[in-house]
Amino acid sequence: MLLLLILVHLSSCGINSNHKKITSLKPENQLIKVRQSRSPIVIDALMNENVWTDAIWHPINQLWLGQPYTDKDFYGRYKLAWTEEALYLLAEITDDVLFDKEDNPLVAWWDDDCLEIFVDEDNSGGNHQYTHNAFAYHVALDGNVVDMSTSKEGKLYNTHIDSERKTNGQTTVWEVKISLYADTYEDDGNNVPVTLNRAKKIGFALAYCDNDGSSNRENFIGSIPVNGEDKNRGWIDSNIFGTLLLIK
């Protein structure tokens, strides 16, 4: 009887007998419903699929780092869609200067102009700084995709992201296919993307690193409000991510 009472207590606290967390305490910030595409989405940055016509624009307008900016310096918005195969992103960025100061994609990648996509496949929240509990993909102007590995250094994850961008004047359209991986992902393992389905919840945030020619990025602008003075926490703490709900 005593053992039974202990197990019931541990279960109610969201912890099993091996002291592993079994429930999520992540708040459902910024819940966004994402519709399924009925037809394939071609990654060409032309945004001519029906799903993009029907999808709602969401703003990228939260200053996470840097000084206040004007719409002339930066303006961003995005749409989302999904298929069983992947999550899809359409981002429209107005930026007066596109700057890529590092030829090596693994050197200070956060200081180049880039799109940063935060994804937590099971919406569990928690720390992911040097784990794959979640990913923080930096998509560079040349298409390279970088995140921190479990070895605590930058690593290319180009097979996770398929992207295309087109720039007209000061406006760049990014079309992105994002394959999602469970938190059991191993950098040197044989990993298979997760199949998506209706009613699935995914942790998500989007940001843009903006550099107009300085030694460091000048602004970091995100899609979701972050409480407190330290707003640059997305690469560490997936609790700040919003929540996507996949619908038909």
SULSUL-V305375 format. One record per residue. N is the residue number from 0. D_LAST is the distance of its C-alpha to the last C-alpha in whole Angstrom. Layout:
BEGIN
N,D_LAST
N,D_LAST
END
This chain:
BEGIN
0,47
1,47
2,45
3,42
4,43
5,42
6,39
7,37
8,38
9,37
10,34
11,33
12,34
13,31
14,34
15,35
16,38
17,38
18,37
19,34
20,31
21,28
22,26
23,25
24,27
25,24
26,24
27,20
28,21
29,19
30,16
31,13
32,10
33,8
34,5
35,5
36,8
37,9
38,12
39,15
40,16
41,19
42,21
43,24
44,23
45,23
46,20
47,20
48,16
49,14
50,11
51,14
52,15
53,13
54,12
55,15
56,18
57,19
58,23
59,25
60,28
61,29
62,32
63,33
64,36
65,39
66,40
67,38
68,37
69,37
70,34
71,36
72,37
73,33
74,30
75,26
76,22
77,19
78,16
79,13
80,10
81,9
82,10
83,11
84,14
85,14
86,13
87,14
88,17
89,18
90,21
91,24
92,27
93,31
94,34
95,37
96,38
97,36
98,38
99,39
100,42
101,42
102,42
103,41
104,37
105,38
106,41
107,40
108,36
109,35
110,38
111,37
112,34
113,31
114,27
115,26
116,23
117,23
118,20
119,21
120,18
121,19
122,19
123,23
124,25
125,28
126,31
127,30
128,33
129,34
130,32
131,28
132,27
133,25
134,25
135,27
136,26
137,29
138,28
139,31
140,32
141,33
142,30
143,31
144,29
145,31
146,31
147,33
148,34
149,35
150,39
151,38
152,38
153,36
154,35
155,33
156,29
157,29
158,27
159,24
160,23
161,23
162,24
163,26
164,27
165,29
166,31
167,33
168,35
169,34
170,31
171,29
172,25
173,24
174,21
175,20
176,18
177,18
178,19
179,19
180,21
181,22
182,25
183,27
184,28
185,31
186,33
187,35
188,33
189,31
190,27
191,24
192,20
193,18
194,15
195,12
196,9
197,6
198,9
199,11
200,13
201,15
202,18
203,19
204,21
205,22
206,26
207,29
208,32
209,35
210,38
211,40
212,43
213,44
214,45
215,42
216,39
217,39
218,36
219,33
220,30
221,27
222,24
223,24
224,27
225,30
226,32
227,36
228,38
229,37
230,33
231,33
232,32
233,29
234,30
235,32
236,30
237,26
238,26
239,26
240,22
241,20
242,16
243,13
244,10
245,7
246,4
247,0
END
